[in-house]
Amino acid sequence: MRLAMTDLKRARNGLLIPPQYLEDLGPAPCVRRIKGGLIVESRDQALAREQLRNLVARLRVAAAPDALGDDEIDALVDEVRGERASHR
């Protein structure tokens, strides 16, 4: 189901999202603010996100001595984006 911005209502005390948009997320969806946005996800998705965050943190610690610099990471990201764009 695609959410149209006209379906959202801004109230004095918050943002009203129609319940039909949340029913696939289970009985108690998780809501959290991020920089520039809002994440609404199921408990399972929130748990998976937290596990991934912890895994990435452990990998960063293990790879810290050999970690790539920002320029190298940017170059790799650009390369992958270029490859994906050529497959479209």
Secondary structure, 3 states (H helix, E strand, C coil): CCCCHHHCEEECCEEECCHHHCHHHCCCCEEEEECCEEEEECHHHHHHHHHHHHHHHHHHHHHHHHCCCHHHHHHHHHHHHHHHHHCC
